[in-house]
Amino acid sequence: MHLPITNPLIALTVAHSIARVQAGCYSQFGDIQWGPNKELAKAWVDSICTSASLSGTFAAGEFKSQCFVADFWSVAVFVVGWNGSSSDSATLADDECRFRLKNEIGGCSAGGQSWVNGWFFRYV
């Protein structure tokens, strides 16, 4: 079923929102997937999304990363970066950091990345 959008402001808002988000999942590496360690990874995100680690103030083009070792076969690297359109710094709130990284964990069994409004989030 196709519903026409008669309000150009709604169409513009939807198009603008879609253009500002880019995401994708990585393919599985061998037989290794996160399985039950996903919940451990989510708990780790709660502890690393602080201004002392992965959130807080970023200079233009700055990226921060943290490693997480769940077991011998499961190692994750979390990366957050700011590459917004301005040359100014930007601040990432702790809650936003947690939300975006947990989206990567929950949405991709072998890791993934997304760009959201100039912010980069990766879990692999």
N, CA, C and O atoms as a GROMACS GRO file, in nm:
protein
  496
    1MET      N    1   0.084  -0.116   0.000
    1MET     CA    2   0.000   0.000   0.000
    1MET      C    3   0.089   0.123   0.000
    1MET      O    4   0.186   0.129   0.076
    2HIS      N    5   0.057   0.220  -0.083
    2HIS     CA    6   0.137   0.341  -0.096
    2HIS      C    7   0.054   0.459  -0.051
    2HIS      O    8  -0.055   0.483  -0.103
    3LEU      N    9   0.103   0.532   0.046
    3LEU     CA   10   0.034   0.651   0.093
    3LEU      C   11   0.112   0.774   0.048
    3LEU      O   12   0.229   0.789   0.084
    4PRO      N   13   0.050   0.862  -0.028
    4PRO     CA   14   0.121   0.982  -0.073
    4PRO      C   15   0.143   1.078   0.043
    4PRO      O   16   0.059   1.090   0.131
    5ILE      N   17   0.256   1.144   0.042
    5ILE     CA   18   0.285   1.247   0.143
    5ILE      C   19   0.246   1.380   0.082
    5ILE      O   20   0.308   1.426  -0.013
    6THR      N   21   0.143   1.442   0.139
    6THR     CA   22   0.092   1.566   0.082
    6THR      C   23   0.154   1.689   0.147
    6THR      O   24   0.145   1.799   0.092
    7ASN      N   25   0.214   1.673   0.261
    7ASN     CA   26   0.276   1.785   0.329
    7ASN      C   27   0.425   1.786   0.297
    7ASN      O   28   0.497   1.695   0.340
    8PRO      N   29   0.474   1.886   0.221
    8PRO     CA   30   0.616   1.887   0.184
    8PRO      C   31   0.710   1.898   0.303
    8PRO      O   32   0.824   1.852   0.295
    9LEU      N   33   0.666   1.957   0.413
    9LEU     CA   34   0.751   1.968   0.532
    9LEU      C   35   0.776   1.829   0.591
    9LEU      O   36   0.888   1.800   0.635
   10ILE      N   37   0.675   1.745   0.594
   10ILE     CA   38   0.692   1.608   0.643
   10ILE      C   39   0.789   1.532   0.554
   10ILE      O   40   0.879   1.464   0.602
   11ALA      N   41   0.772   1.545   0.423
   11ALA     CA   42   0.860   1.476   0.328
   11ALA      C   43   1.004   1.522   0.346
   11ALA      O   44   1.096   1.440   0.344
   12LEU      N   45   1.025   1.652   0.362
   12LEU     CA   46   1.160   1.705   0.380
   12LEU      C   47   1.221   1.656   0.511
   12LEU      O   48   1.339   1.621   0.515
   13THR      N   49   1.143   1.654   0.617
   13THR     CA   50   1.192   1.607   0.747
   13THR      C   51   1.232   1.461   0.741
   13THR      O   52   1.338   1.423   0.792
   14VAL      N   53   1.149   1.377   0.679
   14VAL     CA   54   1.181   1.235   0.666
   14VAL      C   55   1.307   1.216   0.583
   14VAL      O   56   1.394   1.139   0.622
   15ALA      N   57   1.318   1.285   0.471
   15ALA     CA   58   1.436   1.272   0.385
   15ALA      C   59   1.561   1.319   0.457
   15ALA      O   60   1.666   1.257   0.444
   16HIS      N   61   1.551   1.427   0.533
   16HIS     CA   62   1.667   1.479   0.607
   16HIS      C   63   1.711   1.381   0.715
   16HIS      O   64   1.831   1.360   0.734
   17SER      N   65   1.616   1.320   0.784
   17SER     CA   66   1.648   1.223   0.889
   17SER      C   67   1.717   1.101   0.832
   17SER      O   68   1.813   1.051   0.890
   18ILE      N   69   1.668   1.052   0.721
   18ILE     CA   70   1.727   0.934   0.659
   18ILE      C   71   1.869   0.961   0.613
   18ILE      O   72   1.956   0.876   0.627
   19ALA      N   73   1.893   1.077   0.559
   19ALA     CA   74   2.025   1.110   0.505
   19ALA      C   75   2.131   1.123   0.613
   19ALA      O   76   2.250   1.114   0.583
   20ARG      N   77   2.093   1.142   0.737
   20ARG     CA   78   2.190   1.166   0.843
   20ARG      C   79   2.230   1.040   0.918
   20ARG      O   80   2.310   1.047   1.011
   21VAL      N   81   2.175   0.926   0.880
   21VAL     CA   82   2.207   0.799   0.946
   21VAL      C   83   2.254   0.699   0.843
   21VAL      O   84   2.189   0.678   0.741
   22GLN      N   85   2.367   0.638   0.870
   22GLN     CA   86   2.424   0.535   0.784
   22GLN      C   87   2.468   0.422   0.876
   22GLN      O   88   2.536   0.446   0.975
   23ALA      N   89   2.430   0.298   0.844
   23ALA     CA   90   2.464   0.188   0.933
   23ALA      C   91   2.485   0.059   0.854
   23ALA      O   92   2.435   0.043   0.743
   24GLY      N   93   2.558  -0.033   0.915
   24GLY     CA   94   2.578  -0.163   0.854
   24GLY      C   95   2.637  -0.261   0.952
   24GLY      O   96   2.701  -0.222   1.050
   25CYS      N   97   2.615  -0.390   0.924
   25CYS     CA   98   2.670  -0.497   1.007
   25CYS      C   99   2.788  -0.562   0.936
   25CYS      O  100   2.794  -0.563   0.813
   26TYR      N  101   2.880  -0.614   1.014
   26TYR     CA  102   2.990  -0.692   0.959
   26TYR      C  103   2.946  -0.836   0.943
   26TYR      O  104   2.859  -0.883   1.017
   27SER      N  105   3.005  -0.906   0.849
   27SER     CA  106   2.973  -1.047   0.833
   27SER      C  107   3.049  -1.128   0.937
   27SER      O  108   3.150  -1.084   0.991
   28GLN      N  109   2.999  -1.245   0.964
   28GLN     CA  110   3.057  -1.334   1.065
   28GLN      C  111   3.198  -1.374   1.026
   28GLN      O  112   3.225  -1.400   0.908
   29PHE      N  113   3.288  -1.380   1.124
   29PHE     CA  114   3.426  -1.422   1.102
   29PHE      C  115   3.438  -1.566   1.148
   29PHE      O  116   3.437  -1.594   1.268
   30GLY      N  117   3.450  -1.659   1.053
   30GLY     CA  118   3.458  -1.800   1.090
   30GLY      C  119   3.334  -1.844   1.163
   30GLY      O  120   3.222  -1.815   1.119
   31ASP      N  121   3.350  -1.914   1.273
   31ASP     CA  122   3.236  -1.960   1.353
   31ASP      C  123   3.214  -1.874   1.476
   31ASP      O  124   3.131  -1.906   1.561
   32ILE      N  125   3.288  -1.765   1.487
   32ILE     CA  126   3.282  -1.684   1.608
   32ILE      C  127   3.168  -1.583   1.599
   32ILE      O  128   3.164  -1.500   1.508
   33GLN      N  129   3.076  -1.590   1.693
   33GLN     CA  130   2.971  -1.491   1.710
   33GLN      C  131   2.962  -1.461   1.859
   33GLN      O  132   3.014  -1.537   1.941
   34TRP      N  133   2.896  -1.353   1.894
   34TRP     CA  134   2.895  -1.311   2.033
   34TRP      C  135   2.809  -1.397   2.122
   34TRP      O  136   2.845  -1.421   2.237
   35GLY      N  137   2.698  -1.446   2.074
   35GLY     CA  138   2.613  -1.532   2.155
   35GLY      C  139   2.586  -1.475   2.293
   35GLY      O  140   2.543  -1.360   2.303
   36PRO      N  141   2.608  -1.552   2.400
   36PRO     CA  142   2.577  -1.505   2.536
   36PRO      C  143   2.667  -1.390   2.582
   36PRO      O  144   2.634  -1.321   2.678
   37ASN      N  145   2.779  -1.369   2.515
   37ASN     CA  146   2.868  -1.260   2.555
   37ASN      C  147   2.814  -1.123   2.515
   37ASN      O  148   2.871  -1.021   2.554
   38LYS      N  149   2.706  -1.119   2.438
   38LYS     CA  150   2.644  -0.991   2.404
   38LYS      C  151   2.601  -0.917   2.530
   38LYS      O  152   2.620  -0.796   2.541
   39GLU      N  153   2.543  -0.989   2.624
   39GLU     CA  154   2.497  -0.924   2.748
   39GLU      C  155   2.615  -0.871   2.829
   39GLU      O  156   2.605  -0.765   2.891
   40LEU      N  157   2.725  -0.943   2.829
   40LEU     CA  158   2.846  -0.894   2.896
   40LEU      C  159   2.898  -0.768   2.827
   40LEU      O  160   2.941  -0.674   2.892
   41ALA      N  161   2.893  -0.767   2.693
   41ALA     CA  162   2.938  -0.650   2.617
   41ALA      C  163   2.851  -0.529   2.648
   41ALA      O  164   2.902  -0.418   2.662
   42LYS      N  165   2.720  -0.549   2.658
   42LYS     CA  166   2.630  -0.438   2.692
   42LYS      C  167   2.661  -0.384   2.832
   42LYS      O  168   2.658  -0.262   2.853
   43ALA      N  169   2.691  -0.471   2.925
   43ALA     CA  170   2.727  -0.427   3.060
   43ALA      C  171   2.858  -0.348   3.057
   43ALA      O  172   2.874  -0.251   3.130
   44TRP      N  173   2.952  -0.391   2.973
   44TRP     CA  174   3.080  -0.321   2.959
   44TRP      C  175   3.057  -0.180   2.905
   44TRP      O  176   3.123  -0.086   2.948
   45VAL      N  177   2.965  -0.167   2.810
   45VAL     CA  178   2.932  -0.036   2.754
   45VAL      C  179   2.886   0.059   2.864
   45VAL      O  180   2.921   0.177   2.863
   46ASP      N  181   2.808   0.009   2.958
   46ASP     CA  182   2.762   0.093   3.069
   46ASP      C  183   2.880   0.152   3.146
   46ASP      O  184   2.874   0.265   3.194
   47SER      N  185   2.988   0.075   3.158
   47SER     CA  186   3.102   0.122   3.236
   47SER      C  187   3.199   0.209   3.156
   47SER      O  188   3.275   0.286   3.215
   48ILE      N  189   3.199   0.199   3.023
   48ILE     CA  190   3.296   0.276   2.945
   48ILE      C  191   3.238   0.401   2.880
   48ILE      O  192   3.313   0.484   2.829
   49CYS      N  193   3.106   0.416   2.880
   49CYS     CA  194   3.046   0.537   2.824
   49CYS      C  195   3.041   0.646   2.930
   49CYS      O  196   2.934   0.682   2.980
   50THR      N  197   3.159   0.696   2.963
   50THR     CA  198   3.174   0.806   3.059
   50THR      C  199   3.266   0.909   2.996
   50THR      O  200   3.338   0.879   2.900
   51SER      N  201   3.264   1.029   3.048
   51SER     CA  202   3.349   1.134   2.992
   51SER      C  203   3.497   1.101   3.007
   51SER      O  204   3.580   1.157   2.935
   52ALA      N  205   3.532   1.012   3.098
   52ALA     CA  206   3.671   0.972   3.115
   52ALA      C  207   3.713   0.868   3.012
   52ALA      O  208   3.831   0.834   3.002
   53SER      N  209   3.618   0.816   2.936
   53SER     CA  210   3.650   0.709   2.842
   53SER      C  211   3.596   0.738   2.702
   53SER      O  212   3.664   0.803   2.623
   54LEU      N  213   3.474   0.691   2.669
   54LEU     CA  214   3.424   0.700   2.531
   54LEU      C  215   3.327   0.813   2.503
   54LEU      O  216   3.296   0.839   2.387
   55SER      N  217   3.277   0.881   2.604
   55SER     CA  218   3.188   0.993   2.577
   55SER      C  219   3.258   1.122   2.618
   55SER      O  220   3.380   1.122   2.639
   56GLY      N  221   3.184   1.230   2.631
   56GLY     CA  222   3.245   1.357   2.667
   56GLY      C  223   3.275   1.442   2.545
   56GLY      O  224   3.209   1.428   2.442
   57THR      N  225   3.373   1.530   2.556
   57THR     CA  226   3.406   1.626   2.451
   57THR      C  227   3.505   1.567   2.352
   57THR      O  228   3.604   1.505   2.390
   58PHE      N  229   3.476   1.588   2.224
   58PHE     CA  230   3.561   1.541   2.114
   58PHE      C  231   3.600   1.660   2.027
   58PHE      O  232   3.517   1.746   1.999
   59ALA      N  233   3.724   1.664   1.986
   59ALA     CA  234   3.767   1.760   1.884
   59ALA      C  235   3.722   1.706   1.748
   59ALA      O  236   3.695   1.586   1.735
   60ALA      N  237   3.714   1.791   1.649
   60ALA     CA  238   3.676   1.747   1.514
   60ALA      C  239   3.774   1.639   1.467
   60ALA      O  240   3.895   1.659   1.474
   61GLY      N  241   3.722   1.528   1.421
   61GLY     CA  242   3.806   1.419   1.372
   61GLY      C  243   3.863   1.328   1.480
   61GLY      O  244   3.940   1.238   1.449
   62GLU      N  245   3.826   1.350   1.605
   62GLU     CA  246   3.879   1.268   1.715
   62GLU      C  247   3.798   1.139   1.732
   62GLU      O  248   3.676   1.139   1.724
   63PHE      N  249   3.870   1.031   1.757
   63PHE     CA  250   3.809   0.901   1.783
   63PHE      C  251   3.865   0.846   1.913
   63PHE      O  252   3.983   0.864   1.942
   64LYS      N  253   3.781   0.778   1.990
   64LYS     CA  254   3.822   0.713   2.114
   64LYS      C  255   3.784   0.566   2.105
   64LYS      O  256   3.684   0.531   2.042
   65SER      N  257   3.864   0.479   2.167
   65SER     CA  258   3.834   0.335   2.160
   65SER      C  259   3.863   0.266   2.293
   65SER      O  260   3.944   0.313   2.373
   66GLN      N  261   3.796   0.154   2.313
   66GLN     CA  262   3.814   0.068   2.430
   66GLN      C  263   3.801  -0.077   2.387
   66GLN      O  264   3.718  -0.109   2.302
   67CYS      N  265   3.882  -0.163   2.445
   67CYS     CA  266   3.874  -0.307   2.417
   67CYS      C  267   3.801  -0.378   2.530
   67CYS      O  268   3.808  -0.337   2.646
   68PHE      N  269   3.732  -0.484   2.494
   68PHE     CA  270   3.660  -0.566   2.591
   68PHE      C  271   3.692  -0.712   2.561
   68PHE      O  272   3.674  -0.758   2.448
   69VAL      N  273   3.738  -0.785   2.662
   69VAL     CA  274   3.770  -0.928   2.647
   69VAL      C  275   3.668  -1.006   2.730
   69VAL      O  276   3.670  -1.001   2.853
   70ALA      N  277   3.578  -1.078   2.660
   70ALA     CA  278   3.477  -1.158   2.730
   70ALA      C  279   3.532  -1.295   2.766
   70ALA      O  280   3.508  -1.344   2.877
   71ASP      N  281   3.605  -1.356   2.676
   71ASP     CA  282   3.669  -1.485   2.699
   71ASP      C  283   3.779  -1.502   2.594
   71ASP      O  284   3.807  -1.409   2.518
   72PHE      N  285   3.840  -1.616   2.589
   72PHE     CA  286   3.952  -1.639   2.498
   72PHE      C  287   3.916  -1.612   2.353
   72PHE      O  288   4.000  -1.562   2.278
   73TRP      N  289   3.793  -1.642   2.312
   73TRP     CA  290   3.752  -1.628   2.172
   73TRP      C  291   3.677  -1.498   2.144
   73TRP      O  292   3.655  -1.466   2.027
   74SER      N  293   3.640  -1.424   2.244
   74SER     CA  294   3.554  -1.307   2.225
   74SER      C  295   3.621  -1.180   2.272
   74SER      O  296   3.632  -1.154   2.392
   75VAL      N  297   3.666  -1.102   2.178
   75VAL     CA  298   3.726  -0.972   2.206
   75VAL      C  299   3.652  -0.869   2.122
   75VAL      O  300   3.631  -0.889   2.002
   76ALA      N  301   3.613  -0.759   2.184
   76ALA     CA  302   3.542  -0.654   2.112
   76ALA      C  303   3.620  -0.524   2.122
   76ALA      O  304   3.686  -0.497   2.223
   77VAL      N  305   3.612  -0.446   2.018
   77VAL     CA  306   3.667  -0.311   2.019
   77VAL      C  307   3.551  -0.216   1.996
   77VAL      O  308   3.477  -0.228   1.898
   78PHE      N  309   3.535  -0.122   2.087
   78PHE     CA  310   3.432  -0.020   2.074
   78PHE      C  311   3.500   0.110   2.033
   78PHE      O  312   3.600   0.150   2.093
   79VAL      N  313   3.446   0.176   1.932
   79VAL     CA  314   3.504   0.301   1.883
   79VAL      C  315   3.392   0.404   1.872
   79VAL      O  316   3.283   0.374   1.822
   80VAL      N  317   3.420   0.525   1.919
   80VAL     CA  318   3.328   0.637   1.907
   80VAL      C  319   3.409   0.754   1.852
   80VAL      O  320   3.522   0.776   1.895
   81GLY      N  321   3.352   0.828   1.759
   81GLY     CA  322   3.424   0.943   1.704
   81GLY      C  323   3.331   1.055   1.662
   81GLY      O  324   3.212   1.035   1.640
   82TRP      N  325   3.389   1.174   1.651
   82TRP     CA  326   3.315   1.291   1.605
   82TRP      C  327   3.379   1.339   1.476
   82TRP      O  328   3.498   1.373   1.472
   83ASN      N  329   3.300   1.343   1.372
   83ASN     CA  330   3.347   1.392   1.243
   83ASN      C  331   3.239   1.478   1.181
   83ASN      O  332   3.209   1.468   1.062
   84GLY      N  333   3.180   1.563   1.264
   84GLY     CA  334   3.071   1.649   1.220
   84GLY      C  335   3.116   1.748   1.115
   84GLY      O  336   3.234   1.759   1.083
   85SER      N  337   3.020   1.818   1.061
   85SER     CA  338   3.048   1.908   0.950
   85SER      C  339   3.127   2.032   0.991
   85SER      O  340   3.191   2.095   0.907
   86SER      N  341   3.123   2.067   1.117
   86SER     CA  342   3.198   2.185   1.161
   86SER      C  343   3.336   2.144   1.211
   86SER      O  344   3.362   2.027   1.238
   87SER      N  345   3.422   2.241   1.223
   87SER     CA  346   3.556   2.213   1.276
   87SER      C  347   3.558   2.227   1.429
   87SER      O  348   3.662   2.211   1.492
   88ASP      N  349   3.443   2.257   1.486
   88ASP     CA  350   3.434   2.274   1.631
   88ASP      C  351   3.430   2.141   1.702
   88ASP      O  352   3.405   2.036   1.642
   89SER      N  353   3.453   2.146   1.830
   89SER     CA  354   3.439   2.026   1.912
   89SER      C  355   3.291   1.999   1.937
   89SER      O  356   3.206   2.085   1.914
   90ALA      N  357   3.262   1.880   1.985
   90ALA     CA  358   3.124   1.843   2.018
   90ALA      C  359   3.127   1.754   2.141
   90ALA      O  360   3.229   1.692   2.172
   91THR      N  361   3.016   1.748   2.211
   91THR     CA  362   3.008   1.668   2.333
   91THR      C  363   2.905   1.557   2.315
   91THR      O  364   2.792   1.582   2.273
   92LEU      N  365   2.946   1.436   2.347
   92LEU     CA  366   2.859   1.319   2.342
   92LEU      C  367   2.819   1.284   2.485
   92LEU      O  368   2.904   1.256   2.570
   93ALA      N  369   2.689   1.285   2.512
   93ALA     CA  370   2.638   1.251   2.644
   93ALA      C  371   2.658   1.101   2.672
   93ALA      O  372   2.655   1.020   2.579
   94ASP      N  373   2.678   1.067   2.798
   94ASP     CA  374   2.697   0.927   2.837
   94ASP      C  375   2.580   0.839   2.791
   94ASP      O  376   2.602   0.730   2.737
   95ASP      N  377   2.457   0.886   2.812
   95ASP     CA  378   2.340   0.807   2.774
   95ASP      C  379   2.332   0.784   2.624
   95ASP      O  380   2.294   0.676   2.580
   96GLU      N  381   2.369   0.884   2.545
   96GLU     CA  382   2.369   0.868   2.398
   96GLU      C  383   2.475   0.767   2.356
   96GLU      O  384   2.450   0.686   2.267
   97CYS      N  385   2.590   0.773   2.417
   97CYS     CA  386   2.697   0.676   2.390
   97CYS      C  387   2.648   0.535   2.418
   97CYS      O  388   2.665   0.445   2.336
   98ARG      N  389   2.587   0.515   2.534
   98ARG     CA  390   2.536   0.382   2.570
   98ARG      C  391   2.429   0.334   2.472
   98ARG      O  392   2.432   0.219   2.427
   99PHE      N  393   2.336   0.422   2.439
   99PHE     CA  394   2.227   0.387   2.348
   99PHE      C  395   2.281   0.345   2.212
   99PHE      O  396   2.240   0.242   2.158
  100ARG      N  397   2.371   0.423   2.155
  100ARG     CA  398   2.422   0.395   2.020
  100ARG      C  399   2.508   0.269   2.016
  100ARG      O  400   2.495   0.189   1.924
  101LEU      N  401   2.596   0.250   2.114
  101LEU     CA  402   2.679   0.129   2.112
  101LEU      C  403   2.596   0.003   2.139
  101LEU      O  404   2.623  -0.102   2.082
  102LYS      N  405   2.497   0.014   2.226
  102LYS     CA  406   2.410  -0.102   2.249
  102LYS      C  407   2.327  -0.134   2.125
  102LYS      O  408   2.293  -0.250   2.103
  103ASN      N  409   2.294  -0.033   2.045
  103ASN     CA  410   2.228  -0.059   1.917
  103ASN      C  411   2.316  -0.143   1.827
  103ASN      O  412   2.268  -0.235   1.760
  104GLU      N  413   2.445  -0.113   1.824
  104GLU     CA  414   2.538  -0.191   1.741
  104GLU      C  415   2.547  -0.335   1.793
  104GLU      O  416   2.548  -0.429   1.714
  105ILE      N  417   2.555  -0.351   1.923
  105ILE     CA  418   2.564  -0.485   1.982
  105ILE      C  419   2.437  -0.565   1.954
  105ILE      O  420   2.443  -0.680   1.910
  106GLY      N  421   2.323  -0.504   1.980
  106GLY     CA  422   2.196  -0.574   1.963
  106GLY      C  423   2.157  -0.599   1.819
  106GLY      O  424   2.086  -0.695   1.790
  107GLY      N  425   2.203  -0.514   1.729
  107GLY     CA  426   2.160  -0.526   1.591
  107GLY      C  427   2.248  -0.611   1.503
  107GLY      O  428   2.206  -0.650   1.394
  108CYS      N  429   2.369  -0.641   1.545
  108CYS     CA  430   2.465  -0.711   1.460
  108CYS      C  431   2.536  -0.821   1.539
  108CYS      O  432   2.600  -0.793   1.640
  109SER      N  433   2.524  -0.945   1.493
  109SER     CA  434   2.583  -1.056   1.568
  109SER      C  435   2.735  -1.060   1.560
  109SER      O  436   2.800  -1.117   1.648
  110ALA      N  437   2.793  -1.000   1.456
  110ALA     CA  438   2.938  -1.002   1.442
  110ALA      C  439   2.997  -0.861   1.440
  110ALA      O  440   3.108  -0.841   1.391
  111GLY      N  441   2.923  -0.764   1.494
  111GLY     CA  442   2.971  -0.627   1.499
  111GLY      C  443   2.911  -0.542   1.389
  111GLY      O  444   2.859  -0.594   1.290
  112GLY      N  445   2.920  -0.412   1.406
  112GLY     CA  446   2.866  -0.320   1.307
  112GLY      C  447   2.911  -0.179   1.335
  112GLY      O  448   2.980  -0.152   1.433
  113GLN      N  449   2.870  -0.088   1.246
  113GLN     CA  450   2.904   0.052   1.264
  113GLN      C  451   2.793   0.139   1.210
  113GLN      O  452   2.714   0.096   1.126
  114SER      N  453   2.788   0.261   1.259
  114SER     CA  454   2.690   0.357   1.209
  114SER      C  455   2.744   0.499   1.224
  114SER      O  456   2.826   0.528   1.311
  115TRP      N  457   2.696   0.585   1.136
  115TRP     CA  458   2.720   0.728   1.144
  115TRP      C  459   2.585   0.792   1.176
  115TRP      O  460   2.488   0.769   1.104
  116VAL      N  461   2.578   0.870   1.281
  116VAL     CA  462   2.454   0.936   1.320
  116VAL      C  463   2.484   1.082   1.351
  116VAL      O  464   2.552   1.112   1.449
  117ASN      N  465   2.434   1.171   1.267
  117ASN     CA  466   2.451   1.316   1.289
  117ASN      C  467   2.595   1.356   1.316
  117ASN      O  468   2.621   1.438   1.405
  118GLY      N  469   2.688   1.300   1.242
  118GLY     CA  470   2.828   1.335   1.257
  118GLY      C  471   2.905   1.249   1.357
  118GLY      O  472   3.027   1.259   1.366
  119TRP      N  473   2.835   1.164   1.431
  119TRP     CA  474   2.898   1.074   1.528
  119TRP      C  475   2.917   0.937   1.466
  119TRP      O  476   2.831   0.890   1.390
  120PHE      N  477   3.029   0.873   1.497
  120PHE     CA  478   3.061   0.740   1.446
  120PHE      C  479   3.063   0.643   1.563
  120PHE      O  480   3.122   0.671   1.667
  121PHE      N  481   2.996   0.528   1.546
  121PHE     CA  482   2.991   0.424   1.650
  121PHE      C  483   3.026   0.291   1.586
  121PHE      O  484   2.971   0.255   1.483
  122ARG      N  485   3.119   0.219   1.647
  122ARG     CA  486   3.159   0.089   1.593
  122ARG      C  487   3.176  -0.011   1.707
  122ARG      O  488   3.225   0.021   1.815
  123TYR      N  489   3.132  -0.132   1.677
  123TYR     CA  490   3.148  -0.247   1.768
  123TYR      C  491   3.192  -0.363   1.680
  123TYR      O  492   3.118  -0.406   1.591
  124VAL      N  493   3.309  -0.413   1.704
  124VAL     CA  494   3.357  -0.526   1.624
  124VAL      C  495   3.440  -0.618   1.711
  124VAL      O  496   3.490  -0.720   1.663
   0.00000   0.00000   0.00000
